[in-house]
Amino acid sequence: MNDLKEQIIDQLNLQDLKPADIGDDQSLFADGLGLDSIDVLELIVLMQTIYKIKLSKAEDGPKVFQSVRTMAEYITANQAA
């Protein structure tokens, strides 16, 4: 998960953060890292370019991008598929 955290930091240009600053289950949105809808688009691009995974249904977005752990689980599940 540390690699994913580093990729998120790079993709979103969060240079003031280190992977250790992001909790595995910490919310990525308002009550956590404070990401917004534009940031989610960047995370979708990250998953497509690095992991070759497309979000299959837009309505899955809030569940997939809830935390680093939920992103990692989605990536793992869809890479194996």
N, C-alpha and C positions, 0 to 999 in steps of 0.2 A: 504494500500500500504506500510505502514511502516513495516509490517511483511515480505513482499516480499523483501524489501530493506535489512532487517536484514539477510534474507536467502541468498541473493546474496552476501552480505559482507562475511558471513560465508563460503559459497560454494567456493568463489573465493579467500578466505584468504586475504581480503582487510581490515585488522585490523586497518589501519590508517584512515579509513573512518567511519563516523557515518551515520545512515539513513538520518539525516537532511542535510548531505553534498551532497546527491544525489537528484537532481530535478526530479519530476515526469515525465517531458517531456524532460529531458536531454538525449542527445545521449549516448548510451552505448559504442560507438566505438571511433575512432580517435579524433573526435572533441568534445568529451565529457569525458567519463570515461577512454577511451583508451583501451577498451577490444579488444581482437583478436580472431581468429578462435578457438583456444584452449579453451578460456574462454566461447565461445558459446557452445562448447561441454559440458562444466561443467554446463551451464544453462539448457541445454537439460536434463542432468542427474537430476538436481534439480527438473525440472517439472515432470519428470517420477517418482522420488522417493517420493517427498512430495505430489504432486498433482495427481499422477497416470494418467498423460496426456502425450501422445506421439504427437510429431509434425507430423501432417498428411502428409504434403508434404514438402520436403526439400526446395523447392522454396519459401515457406512461411516464412522461417527463417529470412531474412532481415527485413520483415515487423513486425514479432512477436517480434524480439529482438532489435527493434529500440530504445525503451525506457522502463522504468519501467511501465509506463502507458499502453503501447501496450502489454507488457507481462501480466499485470494484466487483461486486457480486454480479451486476448486470453484464459487465465486460466479460467476466469469467464464464457466465452462463451462455453468452452469445458467441464467444470464440469457440467454445466446444461444439456448438450446434452446427 
